[in-house]
Amino acid sequence: MKRSELSNTIYSRDETGIRKFIHFAKYNVDMHIDPDQVLTKTFSAGQLLFLEGEQPQFAYFLIKGSGHSYLINDNGEKFITNNHLPGSFIGYMAILEQTAHQDNAAVIEDSNILLIPRDIFVQLLSYDNMVAKQFIRLLAGNDLDRQERIRSLSYEALRRRVAESILRIKSSKEPISASAVQGFLSGKKSVGNENIMRVLSDFRSERIIDLNQGEITILQERKLAGVT
C-alpha cells in the first residue's frame, strides 16, 4: 500500500515537495538516509556553488533567487552555459556521470538553495525503483527525453558499482556470489537487492559473467573491468 501511495503521489517541484518525497523514502521505503542532512542555505549574490574540476558534493535545488553556470576561457572571458531560475536543479549531472564538474556555478542575487548530499542523491536513484521513478520526475519535470537520459546515466552508474564490487570480492580471494555482491553493496546501504540482481542478470545475458544458483563465474574480466 505504501509503494502504491508513492507511485500515485505527485510531489510538487519545490522545497516542500522535495522534502516530503525524501521523508517518505526514509520512513516508508526504509531507505538508509537522513533527511536532516538535506539543508537549506542562503547564498549571497556572486557566491560560488562549485568550480570546474571539483568533485560534486551536492545536488543543488534553487528555491529562491537566480544563478548561472559558466566557463572561463584562456583570456579570462566568461561564457554563460546555463541560466538558473527557481525550480532548477543544479550540478547533478556530474554526480550521474561520476565526473568532476564541467563548469562553474554561482548565484547572481541573494538566493535560497536546498543542498542534497551526493550520497542521498545516489541512493534516491539506485535503492528502490519506485523511488527512483519519482525522483527522476522531480529532476526532469515533464521532459521525457531528459527523464530517459537521467534513467540511462543512473543505470550505467549502477552497473559500474556492481562490476566494481565483483572485482573487489575477487581480489579478496573470497567466493564470488550474488549474496556476496548484495552484502558488499547493501553494507553501503545504497543499492536495493532488486537492482543488484537486475544488473547481474544483464551481465549474464551479455556473457560477462555466468550466474548459476547464486554463484558467479567471471567470463570476461577485461570487459567487466571496462564497465568500471
N, C-alpha and C positions, 0 to 999 in steps of 0.2 A: 504493500500500500504506500509506503514511504517513497519507493522508487517511482511508482505511478504518479505520486504527487509531484516529484521532481520533474518528471517528464512533461507534465501538463502545466506546470507553473511558468509564467513568463516574467522574468526578472527585469526590472527597469534598468536601463543603461546609465545609471547614476550611482553615487556613493551608497545610497540606501539599498538599491537593488543588488549591488556587488557584495555588500556586507551581509545581506540576507542570504544570498547564494552561498557564500563561504561558510556562514553559520550552519546552514542546512547540511552542507557537505561534511562538516565536522561532526555534527551531533546526530545525523540520521543515516549517513553512509559510513560512519565510523572511520573517517579518514584521520590520519595522524598529523593534523595541522593545528596550529594555534591561531585562531582569528585575531587575538590581541597583538600579534606581530604585524598585522596589516595596519599601517599607521597613516594618519592624515597629517600632512605637514604644510606649512606656509613657506613659500619661496618668494624672495624679493625680486623685483624687476632686474633682469640681467643675470640672475643667478643660474649657474650651470646645473643641469641634471646629470650629465655624463659627457665624457670626452671620447673622441675617436680613438680606438685602440684599447680602451678599458674593457675589462671583462664585466658583463652585466651582473648587477647585484639585485636589481629590482625591475619589475614592470611598473610603469607609471600610468595613472589614470588622472586626467586633468578634470578637476571638479569645477574650478572657477579660475578665470584669467585667460591667458593665451601664451603660446610659446612657438618656437620653431626649431627645426633640425637644419644643420648647415654643414658645409665643408669649407675649408680654407685652402686656397692654392698656394703654390710656392712664393707668390708675390704678396701673400698676406690678404688676398681678396676673399671676401665671404660670399658663398653661393648658397642660397636657401634651397634645401631639398624637400622640405615639407613644412606646412603651417599647422599648428595645433590649436584647436578650439575646445571649449568644454564638451566633455563626452568622448574625448580622444584617448586611446591607449597609446603609450609612447615607449619605445625601447625594447619591446618584447620580441621582435624578430631575431635579435642577437641570441636570446635565450633559446628560441626554437631551433635556430641554425647552429647553435653551440659554437658561436664565434665571438670575437670581440666586437664592440660597437663599430659600425662602419661610418658613422658620422658623429657630430656633436649635437647636443640638445640643450636649450636654455629657455627660461621663461622671459617674456618681453614686457610683462607687467606683473605686479604682485599677484600670486596665484596660490590656490589651494590644490594640493595633489595627494592622491591616495597611492601609497607605496606598497606593492605586493612583493614580498621577498621571492627571490628566484626559486627556492625550494618549494614554496607553496604553489607558485605558478606552475612548476613542472608537475607536481602531484595532481593538480586540478585537471591536467590534460592526460595523465597516464594511469591514475589509480583505479578509476571506475569509468566505464564507457558512457553511462548516462550523465555523470557529472561532466565528463569531457565534452559531450554534445552540447550541454547547456553553456559551458564556459566558452566554447567556440562561438556560440550565438552572441554572447556578450562581447567577445573580442571583435567579431566581424560584422555585427548587426545583420542586415538583410542581404549583404553582399555574398551571394552564393559562391562566386569564384574565390573570394578571399577565404570563406569558410573551408573550401576544399584545399586551398593552399596551406592553411594552418593545420588541417587534419593530416595532410600528407607529410608536412615537416615534423609534426608531433610523432607520427608513426615511425619515421626514419630515425628520430632520436631514440625512440623506444627500442628499435632493432639494434642500434649501436650499444645500448646499455645491456641488453640481453647477450649480445655477442661478447662484449667485454667480460661479463660475468662468467660465461662458459670458459673463456681463455684463462681467466684468473683461477678458476677452480682447477683447470687442467695443470696450470703451473704449480699449484699447491700439491699436486700428485694425489688429490683426493678423487674418489669415484665421481664421474660426471653424470648427473641425473637431473631430471626435471625438478625433483624436490630440492636438490642442492641449489639449483638456479633460483627457485622460488624462495628458499631460505636466505640466499645471498641478497636478493633484491627486496624481499619483504622485511629483512632486517634493517634495511634503509628506510622502510615504511613509506615507499613512494610508488610502488607499482603493484596493482592487484594481480592475483593469480590468473584470472581470466585472460588478461592481456599478455601475461608471460606465456601462457600456453598457446595463444594465438600466434605469437612470434615464432615459438618453437615449431609449430605446425607448418608455418610458412618456410622456415629454414629446411624442414624435412622435404617439403614439396619442391624446393629449389635444389635439393640434393647437396646441401651444405653440411647437414648432419643426418644421422639416422636416429630415430626415436622409437625404441622398442620396449614396451612395458615400463616406461618411465626412465629407461637407461639411454644415455646419449652417447653416440659414437660420432666423432668428428670425421667427416669425409673429405672436406676441402678446407684445411686450416688456413691456407693463404686467403681464400675467399672470405672466410669467417673474419679473419683479421682485417680484411679490407672493409668490412661493414663498419668497424670501429673508427 
